[in-house]
Amino acid sequence: PPTIHLSKDINQLCEEWEESNLLVINGRRIPVKYWGEFYKKGKGVRPAAWDALRVEWGNWKFIAEEQQRYLDNASFWCAFSDNNGKVFPYQQILNHLAERWVSAAAQDANNACTFFGGNLDHPLAHGAFCYAKSGKTYLSSKDNAVAKKWHEL
């Protein structure tokens, strides 16, 4: 992978996410958004190449997809700035997004629980919150797992 740390320039990260010339293969520009697919499936690509970038790329994805939810860069930076207009650094943005994700998962899990009268194994759930492990069936209890299943219903 290119030796670049887009965490140092979030505006560049968001630009390169959809259209990029940082990685060019056989004349084709590969947007940062697709680096994961390329490095996981590419012929002749060493698995260690993706391992070295995987976590950082996941963080980039988290931020780039969040930025796309806003009308423009100004709106994004308004949401990720303090009261004095100083923009949050990379790690603070990641922390804020993680906190919001955890909070949303907790709310969604609570909504699912409420909907099924406190019983995620309710017959109307049709086993949606169950999973199998080592031949045994378990009921999901972690908020993120319950929230994911709730969204799939």
Z-matrix of the N, CA and C atoms (Angstrom, degrees):
N
C 1 1.470
C 2 1.529 1 109.90
N 3 1.311 2 115.52 1 153.46
C 4 1.462 3 118.09 2 175.93
C 5 1.530 4 109.70 3 -58.73
N 6 1.302 5 115.77 4 143.36
C 7 1.469 6 119.31 5 178.64
C 8 1.515 7 108.73 6 -88.44
N 9 1.308 8 114.75 7 81.61
C 10 1.459 9 121.15 8 179.52
C 11 1.526 10 107.55 9 -136.52
N 12 1.294 11 114.91 10 144.12
C 13 1.461 12 119.91 11 178.43
C 14 1.522 13 107.93 12 -117.88
N 15 1.315 14 115.06 13 92.61
C 16 1.463 15 120.76 14 -177.68
C 17 1.517 16 112.34 15 -68.23
N 18 1.304 17 116.98 16 -7.86
C 19 1.461 18 120.41 17 177.17
C 20 1.525 19 110.66 18 -67.24
N 21 1.310 20 117.47 19 -17.60
C 22 1.468 21 121.61 20 -179.48
C 23 1.522 22 112.22 21 -82.20
N 24 1.335 23 116.62 22 -16.36
C 25 1.467 24 120.61 23 -179.58
C 26 1.530 25 108.09 24 -145.13
N 27 1.308 26 115.93 25 92.49
C 28 1.470 27 120.84 26 -174.92
C 29 1.526 28 111.66 27 -66.24
N 30 1.327 29 117.65 28 -33.70
C 31 1.467 30 119.17 29 176.57
C 32 1.525 31 110.57 30 -62.39
N 33 1.333 32 117.06 31 -42.64
C 34 1.460 33 120.49 32 177.55
C 35 1.523 34 109.97 33 -64.61
N 36 1.321 35 116.90 34 -42.04
C 37 1.459 36 121.10 35 177.41
C 38 1.522 37 110.14 36 -53.54
N 39 1.315 38 116.74 37 -49.03
C 40 1.469 39 121.05 38 -176.63
C 41 1.528 40 111.55 39 -66.85
N 42 1.326 41 117.04 40 -33.13
C 43 1.468 42 120.38 41 176.57
C 44 1.522 43 110.87 42 -71.58
N 45 1.327 44 116.97 43 -45.10
C 46 1.456 45 122.33 44 -176.44
C 47 1.528 46 111.83 45 -73.02
N 48 1.320 47 117.99 46 -16.96
C 49 1.455 48 121.55 47 -176.64
C 50 1.528 49 111.36 48 -59.53
N 51 1.320 50 116.57 49 -43.92
C 52 1.468 51 121.93 50 -176.87
C 53 1.526 52 113.32 51 -95.79
N 54 1.313 53 117.03 52 -35.06
C 55 1.462 54 121.88 53 -178.28
C 56 1.514 55 108.11 54 -139.32
N 57 1.331 56 115.77 55 122.69
C 58 1.452 57 118.98 56 -174.65
C 59 1.520 58 111.24 57 -149.58
N 60 1.305 59 115.11 58 150.69
C 61 1.457 60 119.58 59 171.39
C 62 1.535 61 109.96 60 -120.74
N 63 1.328 62 115.59 61 19.77
C 64 1.460 63 120.47 62 178.41
C 65 1.526 64 111.73 63 -70.30
N 66 1.322 65 116.29 64 -30.25
C 67 1.453 66 122.10 65 178.28
C 68 1.524 67 107.16 66 -128.73
N 69 1.328 68 115.94 67 116.31
C 70 1.462 69 121.58 68 179.96
C 71 1.522 70 107.62 69 -123.16
N 72 1.333 71 115.87 70 123.83
C 73 1.460 72 122.46 71 -179.54
C 74 1.522 73 108.25 72 -122.30
N 75 1.323 74 116.14 73 120.54
C 76 1.478 75 121.63 74 -178.78
C 77 1.525 76 111.26 75 50.20
N 78 1.308 77 116.25 76 41.30
C 79 1.459 78 121.32 77 178.03
C 80 1.520 79 114.64 78 81.37
N 81 1.309 80 117.72 79 -3.01
C 82 1.473 81 121.59 80 179.82
C 83 1.510 82 109.79 81 -97.83
N 84 1.308 83 114.50 82 130.05
C 85 1.466 84 120.26 83 176.52
C 86 1.520 85 108.71 84 -82.63
N 87 1.331 86 116.01 85 128.64
C 88 1.463 87 121.07 86 -178.80
C 89 1.527 88 108.53 87 -105.57
N 90 1.346 89 117.90 88 110.67
C 91 1.468 90 119.59 89 177.37
C 92 1.532 91 110.59 90 -59.78
N 93 1.299 92 117.01 91 148.53
C 94 1.458 93 122.85 92 -179.23
C 95 1.531 94 110.31 93 -53.77
N 96 1.312 95 116.47 94 -35.83
C 97 1.458 96 123.03 95 179.51
C 98 1.533 97 112.25 96 -51.33
N 99 1.340 98 117.53 97 -33.40
C 100 1.460 99 122.18 98 -175.37
C 101 1.524 100 114.07 99 -101.79
N 102 1.314 101 117.93 100 5.08
C 103 1.453 102 119.57 101 -179.51
C 104 1.517 103 111.70 102 -58.97
N 105 1.309 104 117.35 103 -38.13
C 106 1.460 105 120.48 104 179.98
C 107 1.514 106 111.48 105 -59.61
N 108 1.319 107 116.98 106 -47.48
C 109 1.462 108 120.95 107 179.18
C 110 1.519 109 110.65 108 -62.78
N 111 1.315 110 116.04 109 -42.26
C 112 1.453 111 120.06 110 -178.77
C 113 1.531 112 111.12 111 -64.24
N 114 1.314 113 117.35 112 -49.03
C 115 1.457 114 120.34 113 -175.75
C 116 1.520 115 113.39 114 -73.90
N 117 1.319 116 117.35 115 -25.35
C 118 1.457 117 119.15 116 178.60
C 119 1.528 118 111.31 117 -80.93
N 120 1.337 119 117.68 118 -29.61
C 121 1.461 120 121.02 119 -172.45
C 122 1.522 121 114.22 120 -115.97
N 123 1.327 122 117.71 121 -11.42
C 124 1.460 123 120.63 122 -173.70
C 125 1.519 124 113.83 123 -63.25
N 126 1.329 125 115.57 124 137.30
C 127 1.465 126 120.40 125 176.41
C 128 1.518 127 108.48 126 -69.87
N 129 1.300 128 115.28 127 135.58
C 130 1.452 129 119.74 128 177.23
C 131 1.515 130 114.11 129 78.33
N 132 1.322 131 116.95 130 3.84
C 133 1.458 132 120.97 131 -179.93
C 134 1.524 133 108.13 132 -89.07
N 135 1.303 134 115.41 133 129.37
C 136 1.461 135 119.50 134 178.67
C 137 1.531 136 109.91 135 -73.40
N 138 1.336 137 117.54 136 133.86
C 139 1.476 138 120.30 137 179.37
C 140 1.523 139 112.12 138 -57.97
N 141 1.309 140 117.15 139 -31.70
C 142 1.464 141 120.52 140 -179.41
C 143 1.524 142 111.20 141 -64.61
N 144 1.330 143 116.60 142 -25.75
C 145 1.471 144 119.72 143 179.35
C 146 1.527 145 110.43 144 -61.95
N 147 1.328 146 115.91 145 -44.29
C 148 1.467 147 119.56 146 179.44
C 149 1.524 148 110.83 147 -72.61
N 150 1.309 149 116.95 148 -39.66
C 151 1.467 150 121.02 149 179.29
C 152 1.516 151 111.27 150 -56.33
N 153 1.328 152 116.59 151 -36.36
C 154 1.457 153 120.97 152 -178.39
C 155 1.531 154 111.98 153 -69.83
N 156 1.313 155 116.62 154 -24.99
C 157 1.468 156 120.40 155 -173.60
C 158 1.518 157 113.82 156 -111.36
N 159 1.314 158 117.62 157 -15.34
C 160 1.467 159 122.83 158 -169.52
C 161 1.526 160 114.52 159 -51.75
N 162 1.316 161 118.39 160 -51.32
C 163 1.464 162 121.32 161 -176.35
C 164 1.524 163 110.60 162 -66.94
N 165 1.316 164 115.95 163 -45.21
C 166 1.465 165 118.69 164 179.91
C 167 1.524 166 110.62 165 -63.16
N 168 1.339 167 117.22 166 -42.72
C 169 1.459 168 121.19 167 178.61
C 170 1.532 169 110.36 168 -60.95
N 171 1.328 170 117.25 169 -39.74
C 172 1.467 171 120.65 170 177.96
C 173 1.514 172 111.84 171 -61.31
N 174 1.320 173 117.15 172 -38.39
C 175 1.465 174 121.00 173 176.28
C 176 1.528 175 110.74 174 -67.31
N 177 1.332 176 116.04 175 -40.92
C 178 1.470 177 119.73 176 177.01
C 179 1.523 178 109.81 177 -59.65
N 180 1.332 179 115.90 178 -43.55
C 181 1.468 180 121.43 179 -179.61
C 182 1.528 181 110.53 180 -59.82
N 183 1.313 182 115.63 181 -44.87
C 184 1.461 183 122.76 182 179.67
C 185 1.537 184 110.31 183 -55.27
N 186 1.336 185 116.20 184 -46.40
C 187 1.472 186 121.17 185 -177.73
C 188 1.526 187 111.00 186 -75.38
N 189 1.329 188 117.96 187 -45.70
C 190 1.469 189 120.69 188 -177.35
C 191 1.527 190 111.43 189 -61.78
N 192 1.325 191 116.84 190 -41.56
C 193 1.465 192 119.46 191 179.06
C 194 1.518 193 111.30 192 -68.70
N 195 1.312 194 117.53 193 -33.38
C 196 1.461 195 120.44 194 175.69
C 197 1.520 196 109.98 195 -66.00
N 198 1.328 197 117.17 196 -44.20
C 199 1.467 198 121.39 197 -179.77
C 200 1.525 199 110.52 198 -60.20
N 201 1.327 200 117.40 199 -34.45
C 202 1.466 201 120.96 200 -179.09
C 203 1.527 202 112.27 201 -69.15
N 204 1.312 203 117.58 202 -15.59
C 205 1.468 204 120.71 203 178.38
C 206 1.533 205 111.46 204 -76.81
N 207 1.315 206 116.51 205 -13.26
C 208 1.464 207 121.37 206 -177.72
C 209 1.522 208 110.23 207 -97.96
N 210 1.328 209 114.51 208 154.94
C 211 1.453 210 120.85 209 -179.58
C 212 1.521 211 112.01 210 -60.34
N 213 1.324 212 116.00 211 -39.60
C 214 1.460 213 120.70 212 -177.18
C 215 1.529 214 109.41 213 -158.82
N 216 1.337 215 115.69 214 177.28
C 217 1.458 216 120.68 215 -179.68
C 218 1.521 217 112.05 216 -61.18
N 219 1.312 218 116.22 217 -38.93
C 220 1.469 219 120.01 218 -178.14
C 221 1.529 220 110.63 219 -60.68
N 222 1.322 221 116.96 220 -41.97
C 223 1.469 222 121.01 221 178.86
C 224 1.525 223 110.98 222 -65.34
N 225 1.325 224 115.76 223 -40.73
C 226 1.463 225 120.13 224 178.43
C 227 1.524 226 109.90 225 -61.46
N 228 1.336 227 116.71 226 -48.90
C 229 1.463 228 120.06 227 -177.36
C 230 1.517 229 112.09 228 -68.83
N 231 1.305 230 117.69 229 -28.17
C 232 1.464 231 120.72 230 175.03
C 233 1.536 232 109.32 231 -63.96
N 234 1.326 233 116.25 232 -40.59
C 235 1.464 234 120.89 233 -179.88
C 236 1.527 235 112.02 234 -71.98
N 237 1.326 236 116.57 235 -25.65
C 238 1.461 237 120.69 236 -177.15
C 239 1.525 238 111.63 237 -117.00
N 240 1.327 239 113.82 238 47.90
C 241 1.459 240 122.47 239 175.99
C 242 1.518 241 108.41 240 -135.63
N 243 1.319 242 115.58 241 158.19
C 244 1.465 243 118.59 242 176.64
C 245 1.529 244 109.52 243 -83.42
N 246 1.311 245 116.90 244 -177.93
C 247 1.468 246 121.87 245 -177.31
C 248 1.521 247 113.18 246 -63.39
N 249 1.330 248 117.06 247 -20.83
C 250 1.464 249 121.39 248 178.83
C 251 1.526 250 112.67 249 -93.15
N 252 1.322 251 117.05 250 3.78
C 253 1.454 252 121.06 251 178.47
C 254 1.524 253 114.27 252 86.31
N 255 1.328 254 118.07 253 4.78
C 256 1.467 255 121.10 254 178.97
C 257 1.528 256 107.83 255 -79.12
N 258 1.339 257 116.02 256 122.50
C 259 1.463 258 119.80 257 -176.82
C 260 1.523 259 110.69 258 -70.38
N 261 1.322 260 114.65 259 144.91
C 262 1.454 261 120.59 260 179.35
C 263 1.531 262 109.46 261 -68.70
N 264 1.314 263 117.14 262 144.83
C 265 1.459 264 119.22 263 173.30
C 266 1.532 265 110.37 264 -72.61
N 267 1.304 266 114.91 265 165.24
C 268 1.466 267 124.05 266 -177.48
C 269 1.529 268 113.08 267 -46.07
N 270 1.322 269 117.45 268 -54.39
C 271 1.463 270 120.85 269 -175.76
C 272 1.527 271 111.77 270 -65.06
N 273 1.313 272 117.11 271 -35.36
C 274 1.461 273 119.84 272 178.78
C 275 1.527 274 110.70 273 -67.58
N 276 1.321 275 116.70 274 -36.37
C 277 1.468 276 120.44 275 176.11
C 278 1.528 277 109.30 276 -64.36
N 279 1.328 278 116.74 277 -46.51
C 280 1.470 279 120.21 278 178.50
C 281 1.529 280 111.03 279 -58.95
N 282 1.323 281 116.15 280 -44.63
C 283 1.465 282 120.11 281 179.98
C 284 1.522 283 111.27 282 -61.72
N 285 1.329 284 116.21 283 -43.85
C 286 1.464 285 121.52 284 179.54
C 287 1.531 286 110.30 285 -61.44
N 288 1.337 287 116.84 286 -45.02
C 289 1.462 288 120.81 287 -179.81
C 290 1.531 289 110.88 288 -64.83
N 291 1.331 290 116.64 289 -40.56
C 292 1.467 291 120.27 290 179.10
C 293 1.524 292 110.89 291 -63.51
N 294 1.329 293 116.50 292 -42.85
C 295 1.470 294 120.44 293 178.25
C 296 1.523 295 110.40 294 -61.65
N 297 1.320 296 116.06 295 -42.12
C 298 1.463 297 119.99 296 -179.91
C 299 1.530 298 110.67 297 -66.08
N 300 1.324 299 116.35 298 -38.65
C 301 1.458 300 120.94 299 179.72
C 302 1.524 301 110.37 300 -65.38
N 303 1.313 302 117.04 301 -43.98
C 304 1.471 303 121.76 302 179.19
C 305 1.529 304 109.84 303 -62.91
N 306 1.313 305 116.33 304 -43.02
C 307 1.463 306 121.33 305 179.92
C 308 1.528 307 111.05 306 -64.38
N 309 1.332 308 116.73 307 -43.12
C 310 1.469 309 120.58 308 179.36
C 311 1.526 310 110.58 309 -65.37
N 312 1.330 311 117.26 310 -39.96
C 313 1.471 312 120.59 311 178.69
C 314 1.525 313 110.19 312 -63.60
N 315 1.328 314 116.89 313 -40.82
C 316 1.468 315 120.58 314 178.73
C 317 1.524 316 110.40 315 -63.37
N 318 1.330 317 116.51 316 -41.93
C 319 1.462 318 120.37 317 179.57
C 320 1.528 319 110.84 318 -65.57
N 321 1.340 320 116.24 319 -44.19
C 322 1.463 321 119.85 320 179.43
C 323 1.528 322 111.57 321 -63.88
N 324 1.330 323 116.80 322 -40.57
C 325 1.469 324 120.61 323 178.03
C 326 1.522 325 109.80 324 -63.52
N 327 1.310 326 116.30 325 -40.99
C 328 1.464 327 120.49 326 177.74
C 329 1.527 328 110.48 327 -63.93
N 330 1.324 329 117.14 328 -41.46
C 331 1.467 330 121.10 329 178.07
C 332 1.526 331 111.05 330 -61.40
N 333 1.339 332 116.44 331 -41.88
C 334 1.466 333 120.61 332 178.87
C 335 1.523 334 110.05 333 -63.30
N 336 1.317 335 115.24 334 -45.61
C 337 1.468 336 120.60 335 -179.43
C 338 1.532 337 110.52 336 -61.26
N 339 1.307 338 116.21 337 -44.49
C 340 1.462 339 121.16 338 179.56
C 341 1.525 340 110.83 339 -62.75
N 342 1.324 341 115.75 340 -44.58
C 343 1.464 342 121.21 341 -178.63
C 344 1.533 343 110.94 342 -58.16
N 345 1.317 344 116.32 343 -40.27
C 346 1.461 345 120.54 344 -178.30
C 347 1.528 346 112.12 345 -96.69
N 348 1.314 347 116.70 346 24.74
C 349 1.462 348 122.04 347 174.56
C 350 1.516 349 113.38 348 60.42
N 351 1.319 350 116.27 349 35.05
C 352 1.463 351 120.57 350 178.78
C 353 1.520 352 114.11 351 80.02
N 354 1.324 353 117.38 352 6.36
C 355 1.460 354 121.38 353 -177.02
C 356 1.531 355 109.82 354 -126.98
N 357 1.332 356 116.27 355 97.79
C 358 1.462 357 119.53 356 -179.98
C 359 1.524 358 112.34 357 -70.56
N 360 1.320 359 116.58 358 -8.80
C 361 1.461 360 121.50 359 176.68
C 362 1.537 361 110.30 360 -97.38
N 363 1.312 362 115.80 361 15.14
C 364 1.468 363 122.09 362 -179.89
C 365 1.534 364 109.45 363 -58.07
N 366 1.331 365 117.19 364 143.07
C 367 1.475 366 119.81 365 179.92
C 368 1.532 367 113.51 366 -55.28
N 369 1.328 368 117.35 367 -32.98
C 370 1.467 369 119.41 368 179.81
C 371 1.535 370 112.91 369 -69.50
N 372 1.321 371 116.93 370 -17.56
C 373 1.468 372 120.57 371 177.76
C 374 1.528 373 110.86 372 -77.77
N 375 1.332 374 116.70 373 -14.95
C 376 1.468 375 122.27 374 177.99
C 377 1.528 376 112.58 375 51.60
N 378 1.324 377 116.31 376 37.49
C 379 1.457 378 120.36 377 176.90
C 380 1.513 379 115.49 378 73.15
N 381 1.326 380 116.98 379 12.20
C 382 1.468 381 120.93 380 -176.15
C 383 1.524 382 113.22 381 -59.22
N 384 1.307 383 117.47 382 -27.84
C 385 1.466 384 120.56 383 -176.24
C 386 1.533 385 112.41 384 -99.53
N 387 1.328 386 115.23 385 10.58
C 388 1.463 387 120.43 386 178.93
C 389 1.523 388 110.14 387 -98.97
N 390 1.322 389 114.98 388 152.91
C 391 1.459 390 121.21 389 174.36
C 392 1.523 391 108.03 390 -145.05
N 393 1.311 392 114.94 391 157.00
C 394 1.456 393 120.14 392 -179.01
C 395 1.525 394 109.80 393 -107.83
N 396 1.335 395 114.50 394 139.87
C 397 1.465 396 120.38 395 177.39
C 398 1.522 397 107.32 396 -146.40
N 399 1.303 398 115.73 397 124.83
C 400 1.470 399 122.12 398 -179.25
C 401 1.525 400 112.00 399 52.65
N 402 1.329 401 115.52 400 39.86
C 403 1.452 402 120.00 401 176.80
C 404 1.515 403 115.54 402 80.38
N 405 1.332 404 117.22 403 -1.76
C 406 1.464 405 120.84 404 178.85
C 407 1.524 406 109.34 405 -109.91
N 408 1.314 407 116.18 406 150.11
C 409 1.456 408 121.70 407 178.42
C 410 1.518 409 109.73 408 -99.96
N 411 1.317 410 115.19 409 133.60
C 412 1.461 411 122.06 410 179.79
C 413 1.520 412 109.61 411 -125.92
N 414 1.309 413 115.32 412 157.70
C 415 1.458 414 122.57 413 176.16
C 416 1.535 415 108.04 414 -99.32
N 417 1.313 416 116.43 415 128.03
C 418 1.465 417 120.49 416 178.73
C 419 1.519 418 109.89 417 -58.94
N 420 1.321 419 116.01 418 137.90
C 421 1.465 420 119.12 419 179.82
C 422 1.535 421 112.06 420 -128.62
N 423 1.310 422 117.01 421 -19.91
C 424 1.466 423 119.88 422 -179.99
C 425 1.518 424 109.50 423 -76.92
N 426 1.330 425 115.18 424 137.38
C 427 1.468 426 120.18 425 -175.82
C 428 1.522 427 112.94 426 -54.22
N 429 1.331 428 117.46 427 -44.47
C 430 1.463 429 118.60 428 -176.37
C 431 1.531 430 111.45 429 -65.81
N 432 1.334 431 117.98 430 -36.60
C 433 1.463 432 121.41 431 178.31
C 434 1.523 433 110.76 432 -68.92
N 435 1.328 434 116.78 433 -43.73
C 436 1.467 435 121.12 434 178.91
C 437 1.527 436 109.96 435 -64.45
N 438 1.327 437 116.78 436 -43.11
C 439 1.473 438 120.81 437 -179.93
C 440 1.522 439 111.11 438 -61.78
N 441 1.320 440 116.47 439 -42.29
C 442 1.470 441 120.68 440 179.55
C 443 1.521 442 110.21 441 -61.11
N 444 1.335 443 116.42 442 -47.12
C 445 1.467 444 120.08 443 178.97
C 446 1.525 445 111.52 444 -64.88
N 447 1.322 446 116.80 445 -36.95
C 448 1.459 447 122.10 446 178.54
C 449 1.525 448 110.27 447 -60.93
N 450 1.312 449 116.78 448 -41.29
C 451 1.473 450 121.05 449 179.08
C 452 1.522 451 111.77 450 -69.95
N 453 1.320 452 116.49 451 -27.57
C 454 1.465 453 120.04 452 179.82
C 455 1.519 454 112.70 453 -76.37
N 456 1.339 455 117.22 454 -19.57
C 457 1.475 456 120.35 455 -179.10
C 458 1.517 457 111.98 456 -70.18
